[in-house]
Amino acid sequence: MKKLMIICGGQSTEHSISRMSCTSVLKNLHKERYVLTLVGIDRDGQWYLLDDTQEDLSLDSWLDNAQEITDIYNLLKKQDVIFPVLHGQYGEDGTIQGLFELVNVPYVGCRTFASSVAMDKIYTKKILETVGIPQVKSLYIKKRYDGQYVVVDHQFQEHKDILNWVEDKLGFPCFVKASRSGSSVGCYRVDQKEQFLDILHQAGQYDSHIVVEECIDCIELETAVLGNDDPIVSRVGQIMPHGEFYTFESKYEDEESKTCIPALVDANIQEKIREYALKVFKAVDGHGLSRVDFFLDKKTNQIYLNEINTMPGFTKISMYPQLIADLGIPYSDLIDRLIDLAFDR
């Protein structure tokens, strides 16, 4: 049996979602096939050996009976494979993947480069522009070390007249997003110019890289990619948020938000989205899995990339395992498949 370490929690704003995802993974894991080590990282970055008999890691009692880990490096070295069920910064952005590379242990998911690039929406955009992936108009705003906010243009020149740039290039309404956040944390709709600077500072609490995007009346669509050299792409799923856009609350707390597989859009559009998803995955040198998200403009039927997520949610309501199940691969078999893919290094 393979010695498998599963890691959850982490220091990002998606800490709680990671624990929800991990609960679902544990419930669907073929435990008889693995020698399991369950590890939790708290919000302060402390690592713990967790009680793997818990039924719900999302509860406040998740650290009950936990043992503090004092030698992380050697514990990692003892594993055959690692599944980091971690979302957001320090878990999905290439940092912990670099640690796994240093200890030379296979792990589930994209490698250091792909994880780092895909986590930053701004640099994802720059790479995917080169391969012709359509994207909505956007601006890069940087929060400098001195606390000042500036627009960074394509030549990486900095401009202080932020409001003029936003009004001229994008207009209002627009969306302001923390570039390296996920689960819609740090994502805001700005309807009026007078609101913009206040909301920009709110987003700046989550990240120093901020992307501002034009607002379009759109349908939100998602695909799942699974594999290494010859990945497969799922059918297209459709997000039906209860509210004006897919917020953190509508994803995880609002029971009126729905998903639909396959999406209720033209078959030719779906096929084009699948084609784009595969190109995106290969362009960032994806490995193992990713969820690739798109917007479809309701007026023009133009497809736009939203983002690529290299460690998508694995909760009971998450789209990635639903899309893969639609391909005929049940959740439990998906976990086995991902672990097998980890050994192709």
GISULGI-V811832 format. One line per field, one symbol per residue. psi: psi as a letter, one per 20 degrees, with the letter a starting at -180 (. if undefined). burial: b if it has 16 or more other C-alpha atoms within 10 Angstrom, else e. A space follows every 10 residues. Layout:
psi->???
burial->???
//
This chain:
psi->qqopppprdr jrikghhghg ghghghhipn hiiqopoppq priijpqqpq ojiqhoiiqi jhjpjqppph mgghgghiqh qpnnmpqaqj hjjighhhgh hhilpqqpaq agggggghho hghggggihi jkppqqqrqo pporhjiqpq poahjkqqph mggggggghg aqrrpppphk rakjpkpqpo hqhhighghg hghihhqipp ppqqpqorpp qqqpppaehm qqprrpqppm qnahrnrggh gihoiiprqp prqlrqhhgg hhghgggggg ghhjlqpfqq ppqqqophhi jppqpfrpoi mrqkrijqhg hghhhhijoq gghgggghgg hhin.
burial->eeebbbbbbb bbbbbbbbbb bbbbbbeebe eeeeebbbbb bbeeeebbbb bbeeebbbee ebbeebebee eeeeebeebb bbbbbbbbbb bbbbebbeeb eeeebbbbbb bbbbbbbbbb bbebbebbee eebbbbebbb bbbeeeeebb bbeeeeebee ebeeebeeeb bbbbbbbbbb bbbbbbbbbb eeeeebeebb bbbbebbbbb bbbbbeebbb bbbbbbbbee bbbbbbbbbb bbeebbbbbb bbeeeebebe bbbeeeeebb eebbebbbbb bbebbbbbbb bbbbbbbeee eebbbbbbbb bbbbbeebbb bbbbbbeeee bbbbbebbbb bbeee
//
